[in-house]
Amino acid sequence: MMARLHSSSLVLVAVGAFSAACGDPEFARSAGNLGGGGMGPSTSTTTDPDGPGVTVGNGGNGSGGEGGDNPVGAVCGDGVVDSGEACDDGNTESADGCTTLCELEAGWLCLVPGEPCEYTVVCGDGFIGGAETCDDQNEDAGDGCSGSCVLEPGWICPVVGAACVAAACGDAILVGQERCDDGNSDDDDGCSETCQLEPGFKCEVPGEACVPTTCGDGAIEGSEQCDQIDPLTGGPDHNLGDGCGVDCKFEPLCEGFEPCTTVCGDGLRLPGGMEECDDGNNLPGDGCAPDCTEELGYNCEDVVVVPDPLILPYVVRDFSAAHEDFERDNDQGQIDPGICEAILPADGKPVYAFPPPFPEGPGSTSTAENYAQWYRDVPGTNFPFVRQLAFDRLGSGEYEYSTDTFFPLTNDEGFGESFPAEDLEGNPVGLRNFHFTSEVRYWFEFKGTETFSFRGDDDVWVFVNSQRVADIGGTHGPRDIDFNLTVGLGDSLSMEVGNVYEIVVFQAERHTTASNYRLTLGDFVSPLSVCLPVCGDGIKTPTEACDLGEDGNDGSYGGCDVDCTFGPRCGDGDVQEEEEECDDGANVSPYEGCAPGCTPGALCGDGEVDSLFGEECDDGVNDGGYGECGDGCVVDTFCGDGEVEPGIEECDDGNSSNEDTCRNDCTRPNNPD
């Protein structure tokens, strides 16, 4: 601002102005020029009590007086915190804690002038700050909150400082305690509605459909517990009772007349054994760990599971009618007892006993070599298939599979031979694929109350604990077998209550024109470990949203309900007025949105310099001006920007050095010459 002068005075004014990097622009003193007439005194006037003034030289014809000295004013970046500065780290760079205008940036601490500032936001401290979108009190990646405290895809971190959890099952992102995620929440497609792997499937690529596993290819995949190749054929192992079932699940191993030995995952837990639980699989996260120990947060109890239906895998082998033991000439269609030995050998297959011929002619079988093919895979002689028997639960509690058209193979499977068939009442049912054998095994904990019933044709042999208890061989019509597996019968079979034993049914369909099969099992169902999460024990399980303990599950804000579901919380999309300022359901916008903790994120105009988000300054108004903060929190023109501001700066070389031709207050040095 210029001083008011008398009109009679001859005035020559030189104005030198500058602005410090912080605050309003100041006018600097400059040297007075030589005036005409006598030597006039030099007068100095200033508009700022702390700043340099405007010098006016006046006088007669003499030379003008020299202006006063030009002291260096307060400058941002000189390492000294001057009046109006909040910090000065010795440079004019932003995003290091102290801005170009020497304003303190959010999340920084600048204790020692001239020294670098210290970033105070610490990932892993359980608090949200700076650009963090989560903090789970660690710096581990892959748990939902990255090593730099940024939310990872597929996760939510609903409680600051607590563990993150999978955002949703069905989002095609495999995280947390999910064992699969096929992009939907449907059951029975390989990946359950809780994103747990279902038996018989593998789910290798998140977001893509699960595919069935191939039991018998030698590769353990998906939920398979085992997978074996038949060493004799090189193909899938169809030998039941060898420890690995045709469904690729563990089986108990049975030798001689001794109790069967169980393995973890076979669903049978012996009283007094080493297993804490056995739920019939080796999958983690369901309460019973792969080593059959109880997982934290669960309680496992042995209960009699009542499936409906009861599913048992069995093996069917298709033969040609040309085989010597099928559709035999002169077959009398009678019961042919004694075809096989009464004891099963170590491999669990019946042994030919060379039975005597029928009184009226030859028997229904040929040789031991041919009989040995009935229940073994013999390439070129038979075709093996794995099928399932679905037993319905009766009102009596028994399980029964019953059909008077037992044709497990289609007409084009195996040898593809079909013949006219009839039902039990002699009604024609079309062409069917005859000439096959079947084998089904089941393991049970002996109680002395089991009952067994069978009706069918042709051959049927039943073995319990490797000993034959029923023999109705021959190509006869439907015949019945019934027995109660009492404690007394068990004693005769070297069985003890509480141990596990095997029952196996061998059947053959060798002659047209009907095929009947009815198998009824009573009280053969064994206890199975059922593991349920314990809500209120303070341990969160995959099926619980939260668990803060019995006292903590009170449904309070940010807490957990009594049923281990979330109470009102930040992230539920509802603004809890007493607790939250915002809630958009995600709350991961630390700038210009809703930030973690349901507090508004930083924004330009809040009076804090958030350099992490590109702000150079923020005075809360941001209306611009020399040395001031402008629109968008960007600094307007200032001393040190490398461009001379007309009328305000004498020079601007873009640095803060006083040793060159432009001082750090954007004025020229005095030049006596």
Helices and strands as residue ranges (DSSP letters): E 12-14, E 16-18, E 26-28, E 42-45, E 54-57, E 108-109, E 118-119, E 155-156, E 165-166, E 201-202, E 211-212, E 298-304, E 310-319, H 368-371, E 382-393, E 399-403, E 419-422, E 428-432, E 436-445, E 449-456, E 459-464, E 467-472, E 479-486, H 487-492, E 500-509, E 517-522, E 527-533, E 594-595, E 599-600, G 611-613, E 629-630, E 634-635
